[in-house]
Each structure stands twice: as C-alpha cells, then as structure tokens.
Amino acid sequence: MTVVNIVALAAMFFGWVIFYTIYDWLFPRAPYTDEWTAFDFGVLGVIVLVGQLTAALVGWRLAEKIAAPLAVLSEAARSIAQGTFSTRATMTKRVFGEAERLLADFNTMAARLEAAEAELRYSNTAIAHELRTPLTVLRGRLQGLNDGVYVPSQQLFDSLLAHVDGLALLVEDLRTLGLFSANKLELAMKLVDLGSEADAVLQSVRPDLTAASIRVESNLRSIYIYADAARIRQALLALLENVRRYAHGSSVLVETEIVANCAVLRVADTGPGLPTDGYTRAFERFWRADTSRTRARGGSGLGLSVVRAIAESHGGEATIRGHKDGGTVVDLSLPLNAETTIAASTTTD
C-alpha cells in the first residue's frame, strides 16, 4: 500500500512539473493568467487519471500476489478437509515473505496430519494383530480344557496366566499412550529421589536380568526431582524389559546424573543395538527392529513409546543413541528447578 501511494503521488507531482515545463513551448503566445481555465482542469483530470490508473495497476498486481497464495491455501485446505492428507500448498511464482512462511507452516501442519493419520491406521491394524494372537491361544486352550483335550495342570494354568498378563500390559500401555495423546495423563507429582527409585526397580528385576545372562552395573546418584514416582518406575521397567528380551548375554549400566539443569536417568546396554534407521524410529508405536524376532520374544513395540510419553508428560524428553561398544543408550531427561535444588540440599543436610 505504501508503494501504491508513492507511485500515485509521484505520477501527480511529476505530471504537474512536466506540464508547466512544456506549457510555454506548447503555448508560446498564450497570455498569462492566475485564473484556472478549462484547459487547466482538463490537464489536472488527465494527471489524476494517469496517477489513479498507475496506482490501480500497481495495487492490482500487489493484490494478485497476496490473493494467489490464499487461493492455493484455500484449495489445499478443502482437499485436506475431504481426507486427502497428502495435499500440499505449492506456488510456482515467488510470493511475499509472510505468504511464503504461511505456506511452509501449512505444509508442515499437513505433513503432521498425514503422519498422524498413517500412525492411526497402522496402530489400529497393529492393535488388532497384537490382541488376536494371545486371544486365539487363550480361546484354544480354554476350548481344549472344556472339551477334555487338555488335562488341567499347573503348567497350563501358568501359561494361560502369562498370556493374560501380556494382554493386561498391552492394554495398560495403550491406556497410557491414549491419555498422553489427549493431554490427560495425570501425574502424582511429589519430591522423589531419582537414584533411590531407580535402585528399587533395578533390585526387583535383577534376578530376571541375571537369568538372561545380563551383567548388571549401576552408578545411581541421589538426585531429588518433582515427579510421579510410579511413572518413573514404569519407564525404567520398560527399558530394562527391552534389555532382558533383546540383549541376552550383554551387560547393562543404569546411572543417574545432572546434565544441563536436567536429571538424567540412563540405561546403556551392550546388546545387538539397532539398525541405522532404528534410532530415528525407535519411539514410534509398534515399531520393531526385527518384526519376526521381536514378536517371538513377546514385545509389543510400545515400550519406548510409553517411555517417551512419560518423559514428555514431565516436561522432559527421551532420547536414544548407539553405544560406543555396541548396543543402545536411552536417556530419560527430567527438568530440575530451584525448588528441587533447595529440597535436595536440605535433605542432604
């Protein structure tokens, strides 16, 4: 709009200058008078008309540059509203910086919607698959007991209970992720010692890790944070369960430390690790590095997703990377604040 005004004023100003410059050349014998004549009004009208037409032309071009991205966005939005999440808003011509950022933000939103839709479809399929196998086994065993094919025994009942426990764990993981996605994951926040909580979990699973020929090491520093102790234990249990299932014969180190104003709970193992693209996809729901191998070992592919959900619900983050000696390192970073620092010093005193 500033350009339009400047162009219009310039056309009018220079129009008068040019007119008075060539007036004497056009009318060398015309008598001079201070009164306006019809010719003066005609010249003024021409100058104003030229200025307005110039302003209109510039304004039209500017409006076209502004309206074109909006038209593209409107068409793309209608397409996405109809369910075509792969639609993107693209412009072949150069647009203003604000419009360019708007297009980029819209396309980012569309990409996230497409990813969310794909994850939802895949999750529905994966959930059905995960539930089908244990339910089929349970129904077969119960039907066999009912028909007298199987003889009731402690071993059979233990097997049935194991399948029920697996289903219960899967349902609880899905519940946790569902509450997190809806921003309704409630946390019972209180001052807890991260090192003590980690040690309690480690002691409870140490026999299972030892049975899997996994050497357990720990370096647990006492760090006080405000957190939901039950959720922290749940996250650590999920990480150690992954180690038990997929890192037989390796070693695992559980440690706590403070890094950049965050309390870090780290689980590092020397197992087989993940493929190259695994570290970018490890936190995806139902993702497995080796589908057939991990299903055979009972994993649902939700453990790391739950760990990330718990970390982010505390305002922190979960990261995964390769171990220098092979294996993986998972960091659960939880924020510290002044209150926890004061409380920790008071408790220490």
C-alpha positions, 0 to 999 in steps of 0.5 A: 500500500505504501508503494501504491501511494508513492507511485500515485503521488509521484505520477501527480507531482511529476505530471504537474512539473512536466506540464508547466515545463512544456506549457510555454513551448506548447503555448508560446503566445498564450497570455498569462493568467492566475485564473484556472481555465478549462484547459487547466482542469482538463490537464489536472483530470488527465494527471489524476487519471494517469496517477489513479490508473498507475496506482490501480495497476500497481495495487492490482498486481500487489493484490494478485500476489497476496490473493494467489497464495490464499487461493492455493491455501484455500484449495489445499485446505478443502482437499485436506478437509475431504481426507486427502492428507497428502495435499500440499500448498505449492506456488510456482511464482515467488510470493511475499515473505509472510505468504511464503512462511504461511505456506511452509507452516501449512505444509508442515501442519499437513505433513503432521496430519498425514503422519498422524493419520498413517500412525492411526491406521497402522496402530489400529491394524497393529492393535488388532494383530497384537490382541488376536494372537494371545486371544486365539491361544487363550480361546484354544486352550480354554476350548481344549480344557472344556472339551477334555483335550487338555488335562488341567495342570499347573503348567497350563494354568501358568501359561494361560496366566502369562498370556493374560498378563501380556494382554493386561500390559498391552492394554495398560500401555495403550491406556497410557499412550491414549491419555498422553495423546489427549493431554490427560495423563495425570501425574502424582507429582511429589519430591522423589529421589531419582537414584533411590527409585531407580535402585528399587526397580533395578533390585526387583528385576535383577534376578530376571536380568541375571537369568538372561545372562545380563551383567548388571552395573549401576552408578545411581546418584541421589538426585531429588526431582518433582515427579510421579514416582510410579511413572518413573518406575514404569519407564525404567521397567520398560527399558530394562524389559527391552534389555532382558528380551533383546540383549541376552548375554550383554551387560547393562549400566543404569546411572543417574546424573545432572546434565544441563539443569536436567536429571538424567536417568540412563540405561546403556546396554551392550546388546545387538543395538539397532539398525541405522534407521532404528534410532530415528524410529525407535519411539514410534508405536509398534515399531520393531527392529526385527518384526519376526524376532521381536514378536517371538520374544513377546514385545509389543513395540510400545515400550519406548513409546510409553517411555517417551510419553512419560518423559514428555508428560514431565516436561522432559524428553527421551532420547536414544543413541548407539553405544560406543561398544555396541548396543543402545543408550536411552536417556530419560531427561527430567527438568530440575528447578530451584525448588528441587535444588533447595529440597535436595540440599536440605535433605542432604543436610 
